[in-house]
Amino acid sequence: MPFLNQCKLGEVLNIPIAHADGNYYIDDEGLASLEAHGQILLRYSDASGKPIVVNGSVTSIAGICNKDKNIFGLMPHPERALEAILGSEDGIAMLQGFAV
């Protein structure tokens, strides 16, 4: 997935979330399909990488893609993590993936 090509598999990124009620929901069959096709690209976690559930998001899902891996949807906001003064610069690597 080009959007994440500047990030390492398993890397913990500090990316803000800004949804009060939003979450990702999917039934068991759909979840099994996403997992089987490697479509779950981001999960919420604490700073150590331990999964956390945010607003009830199923299996801590924060970002998914379609089977062709050319459409990506996510709840976190990498555009809000571009400067240290904002609390994180981790969004830079995510957004640089568009330029490659």
Backbone as a ProteinNet text record, in pm:
[ID]
protein_1_A
[PRIMARY]
MPFLNQCKLGEVLNIPIAHADGNYYIDDEGLASLEAHGQILLRYSDASGKPIVVNGSVTSIAGICNKDKNIFGLMPHPERALEAILGSEDGIAMLQGFAV
[TERTIARY]
84.3	0	89.2	88.3	176.6	161.9	40.8	18.6	102.3	130.6	205.1	347	395.9	526.7	644.3	623.5	730.2	727.2	632.7	618.1	660.7	703.5	747.4	633.8	626.5	527.3	543.4	435.7	439.8	481.6	518.8	559.5	441.3	467.8	364.9	375.3	265.6	260.9	170.1	208	128	48.9	-74.4	-159.3	-288.4	-325.1	-445.8	-573.3	-670.5	-805.5	-893.5	-999	-1083.2	-1230.1	-1263.8	-1404.4	-1459.2	-1571.3	-1633	-1709.8	-1773.2	-1858.8	-1821.1	-1736.2	-1706.7	-1635.9	-1662.9	-1592.8	-1608.1	-1533.7	-1545.2	-1618.8	-1725.5	-1801.3	-1808.7	-1795.1	-1810.3	-1853.7	-1932.2	-1976.5	-1862.2	-1881.2	-1775.1	-1730	-1822.4	-1788	-1703	-1744	-1667.5	-1530	-1522.8	-1394.7	-1300.3	-1352.5	-1270.3	-1216.9	-1298.8	-1254.8	-1145.7	-1164.6	-1061.9	-929.3	-935.7	-813.6	-749	-828.9	-776.4	-708.2	-754.9	-699.2	-600.3	-562.9	-465.2	-511.6	-639.5	-695.9	-699.7	-667.6	-662.1	-521.1	-509.8	-377.8	-336.6	-431.9	-401.4	-492.7	-435.8	-513.6	-474.8	-571.2	-543.3	-460	-365.6	-283.6	-237.7	-184	-119.9	23.2	99.8	235.9	328.6	295.8	380.6	337.4	227.7	179	69.8	29.9	-78	-211.3	-288.9	-416.8	-510.2	-576.4	-679.7	-803.4	-917.9	-1043.3	-1079.8	-1104.1	-1143.2	-1288.7	-1372.7	-1515.4	-1582.1	-1536	-1599.3	-1555.3	-1449.5	-1402.1	-1368	-1428.1	-1410.3	-1263	-1211.9	-1072	-972	-1008.7	-920.7	-888.1	-972.2	-944.6	-948.8	-841.3	-831.4	-822.3	-784.6	-771.9	-778.8	-851.5	-866	-847.1	-831.1	-825.3	-912.8	-935.7	-1009.8	-916.8	-971	-889.8	-777.5	-798.9	-695	-588.9	-614.4	-523.6	-494	-596.2	-579.6	-677.3	-761.9	-851.5	-831.9	-809.5	-772.9	-860.9	-914.7	-993.1	-938.3	-932.7	-881.6	-953.7	-954.7	-1015.6	-914	-790.1	-693.3	-664.3	-604.5	-578.7	-429.8	-360	-216	-183.5	-276.2	-251.2	-242.8	-283.1	-274.5	-151.1	-61.7	61.7	181.1	198.3	304.9	414.2	393.4	491.4	498.9	618.5	638.4	552.8	533	453.5	308.3	264.9	130.3	125.7	242.2	247.5	305.7	320.6	376.9	409.4	512.2	546.3	525	460.4	444.2	355.9	272.7	186.5	266.2	385.3	468.3	496.7	538.9	571.1	449.2	332.2	211.6	181.7	188.8	154.6	262.6	388.9	493.6	471.4	398.8	366.7	293	220.9	152.8	250.3	365.6	461.3	548.7	552.6	641	571.5
-117.1	0	123.8	201.2	318.1	417.4	434.4	532	502.1	377	338.7	290.5	311.3	255.5	319.6	430.2	492.8	447.2	360.1	307.9	161.7	116.5	-22.1	-106.2	-231.1	-323.6	-335.3	-316.1	-323.5	-195.2	-93.8	33.7	98.8	155	226.2	374.2	428.9	569.3	645.3	766.6	852.9	946.6	905.3	980.9	1017.3	1144.8	1185.6	1126.1	1108.6	1075.5	1192.6	1214.7	1331	1296.4	1173.8	1135.5	1111.1	1169.1	1152.1	1020.6	982.8	865.1	761.7	794.7	705.8	579	471.6	345.5	262.3	155.6	66.7	-58.3	-90.3	-210.8	-298.1	-428	-524.9	-656.5	-734.7	-863.4	-965.1	-1079.3	-1180.1	-1229.1	-1248.3	-1295.8	-1192.4	-1067.6	-960.6	-944.3	-954.9	-944.7	-1056.1	-1176.9	-1290.3	-1266.3	-1207.6	-1177.9	-1070.9	-963.6	-859.5	-917.6	-1000.1	-1059.7	-1154	-1234.5	-1330.8	-1262.9	-1143.5	-1072.1	-962.6	-956.8	-856.8	-714.1	-690.8	-558.4	-470	-521.9	-438.8	-382.2	-252.7	-189.2	-115.9	-70.6	2.9	-43.2	-52.3	-82.1	18.7	51.7	137.5	60.4	129.2	66.3	173.1	124.4	218.4	240.7	319	354.3	233.8	125.7	5.8	-90.4	-58.3	-143.7	-240.5	-236.3	-323.2	-270.6	-355.3	-309.4	-251.4	-143.5	-83.8	-62.4	-68.9	-44.5	102	169.1	310.1	319.9	370.3	388.6	262	145.2	20.3	-32.7	20.4	-26.2	-175.6	-253.8	-399.4	-434.3	-518.4	-564.1	-449.7	-333	-214.9	-162	-190.7	-148.8	3.7	59.1	203.4	236.3	138.1	163.1	34.7	39.5	-76.7	-34.2	-133.3	-106.1	-207.4	-181.6	-276.7	-390.7	-492.3	-608.8	-573	-472.8	-430.6	-343.5	-303.9	-220.3	-84.6	-32.4	99.3	202.5	159.3	249.3	222.2	328.4	317.3	410.7	361.1	444.3	433.3	543.7	541	643.5	619.4	712.3	811.8	771.6	869.2	980.2	1086.7	1204.7	1233.9	1175.6	1201.1	1347.4	1420.4	1562.2	1645.3	1588	1656.9	1614.7	1541.4	1495.4	1526.5	1654.8	1696.6	1779.1	1822	1904.2	1863.5	1864.5	1826.3	1911	2036.6	2124.5	2075.7	1996.6	1939.4	1807.7	1759.2	1636.2	1517	1526.5	1416.1	1461.1	1399	1418.7	1289.4	1190.5	1059.7	1062.3	1162.3	1173.1	1200.4	1256	1288.6	1163.3	1057.1	932.7	879.8	887.6	839	921.3	1052.5	1138	1136.9	1112.1	1103.5	986.4	886.6	772.7	811.1	923.1	969.7	1020.7	1069.7	1131	1028.8	907.2	805.5	731.7
0	0	0	-106.8	-116.6	-1.5	49.1	155.7	278.7	303.4	422.6	392.8	271.5	235.4	307.7	376.5	454.4	600.7	633.1	768.9	771.1	887.6	902.4	957.9	914.3	966.3	1117.3	1189.9	1335.6	1404.9	1329	1387.7	1459.7	1575.7	1651.2	1615.1	1564.7	1525.2	1620.4	1653.5	1738.6	1647.9	1617.1	1526	1599.5	1600.5	1671.7	1613.2	1699.7	1655.3	1693.7	1618.5	1644.2	1627.7	1657.9	1648	1788.2	1812.4	1944.1	1951.8	1844.1	1846	1741.2	1647.7	1536.4	1579.1	1507.7	1527.8	1401.2	1394.1	1279.1	1323.4	1253.1	1282.5	1158.1	1178.6	1071.6	1134.7	1061.5	1115.7	1107.4	1170.7	1178.7	1042	951	816.1	742	748.7	685.1	746.4	878.3	948	904	894.5	850.3	709.6	623.9	487.2	485.9	564.1	572.2	619.2	722	776.1	675.4	606.7	509.8	391.9	356.8	241.5	281.3	407.6	452	434.7	457.2	434.3	558.4	673.9	794.2	803.5	783.8	775.1	901.7	980.1	1102.7	1214.7	1333.5	1453.9	1561.8	1644.3	1758.2	1859.8	1920.7	2025.2	2122.6	2235.4	2326.9	2277.5	2348.7	2305.1	2293.8	2364.4	2357.2	2246	2178.5	2070.7	2112.2	2238.9	2286.1	2231.8	2161.8	2105.7	2211.5	2174.6	2259.3	2172.8	2234	2162.7	2180.3	2070.1	2072.5	2025.8	2110.9	2080	2026.6	2069	2027.8	1893.7	1836.7	1707	1714	1624.7	1623.7	1607.5	1692.9	1698.3	1682	1735.8	1736.3	1596.7	1497.8	1360.2	1348.9	1290.8	1267.7	1118.6	1035	891.3	811.9	700.7	612.2	467.1	380.3	237.1	163.4	34.8	-46.5	-88.5	-153.3	-191.1	-287.3	-372.7	-466.9	-400.6	-278.1	-199.1	-264.6	-334.4	-394.9	-337.3	-244	-172.1	-23.8	51.2	192.2	273.2	382.6	472.2	613.3	684.8	820.4	906.2	1036	1130.7	1188.6	1217	1269.4	1167.4	1213	1129.8	1118.6	1020.7	1008	979.3	920.3	891.7	1019	1130.6	1259.7	1338.6	1272.9	1338.8	1249.1	1219.4	1128.1	1194.5	1317	1386.2	1532.4	1586.6	1726.5	1820.2	1786.9	1872.3	1882.5	1784.3	1786.7	1864	1904.8	1982.8	1909.7	1779.2	1702.3	1560.2	1504.8	1363.8	1284.9	1346.7	1284.1	1159.6	1146.6	1029.5	902.3	916.1	798.9	717.5	782.7	710.3	637.4	699.7	633.7	509.3	520.9	407.8	299.7	335.7	235.2	141.1	187	101.6	-25.3	-23.4	-143	-249	-205.3	-296.8	-369.3	-319.6	-377.4	-488.6
[MASK]
++++++++++++++++++++++++++++++++++++++++++++++++++++++++++++++++++++++++++++++++++++++++++++++++++++

